[in-house]
Amino acid sequence: MSATIETVTVDVTVVLGRAHMPIHRMLRMGRGSVVELETGANDEVEILANNFPIARGQVVVNGEDISVEITEIIRKPEQVRSVAESLAGTDLDTLRAG
């Protein structure tokens, strides 16, 4: 039985923001510490698939539910093909032929 791209599991991560701080501050962090992000409340978030940027979006809060509305797809054809092939463990032409 040949592998198909539809069966590949992808880890999706949404990056709300980033912060830079000295190591001594990070080492003092504990429960209740606040990390200030270098991002505003209305800034776009970055969406990663297996740590590879694939899109940008806006955070949407509906009651207690949080989701991300995609506003931009990041397309880099050769990189996307390479990532897809690496996830599948084979090249895409082989998957299509199978």
Secondary structure in CASP SS format (residue, H / E / C, confidence):
PFRMAT SS
TARGET T0000
AUTHOR 0000-0000-0000
METHOD secondary structure of the structure
MODEL  1
M C 1.00
S C 1.00
A C 1.00
T C 1.00
I H 1.00
E H 1.00
T H 1.00
V C 1.00
T C 1.00
V C 1.00
D C 1.00
V E 1.00
T E 1.00
V E 1.00
V E 1.00
L C 1.00
G C 1.00
R C 1.00
A C 1.00
H C 1.00
M C 1.00
P C 1.00
I H 1.00
H H 1.00
R H 1.00
M H 1.00
L H 1.00
R H 1.00
M C 1.00
G C 1.00
R C 1.00
G C 1.00
S C 1.00
V C 1.00
V C 1.00
E C 1.00
L C 1.00
E C 1.00
T C 1.00
G C 1.00
A C 1.00
N C 1.00
D C 1.00
E C 1.00
V E 1.00
E E 1.00
I E 1.00
L E 1.00
A E 1.00
N C 1.00
N C 1.00
F E 1.00
P E 1.00
I E 1.00
A E 1.00
R E 1.00
G E 1.00
Q E 1.00
V E 1.00
V E 1.00
V E 1.00
N E 1.00
G C 1.00
E C 1.00
D E 1.00
I E 1.00
S E 1.00
V E 1.00
E E 1.00
I E 1.00
T E 1.00
E E 1.00
I E 1.00
I C 1.00
R C 1.00
K C 1.00
P H 1.00
E H 1.00
Q H 1.00
V H 1.00
R H 1.00
S H 1.00
V H 1.00
A H 1.00
E H 1.00
S H 1.00
L H 1.00
A H 1.00
G C 1.00
T C 1.00
D C 1.00
L H 1.00
D H 1.00
T H 1.00
L H 1.00
R H 1.00
A H 1.00
G C 1.00
END
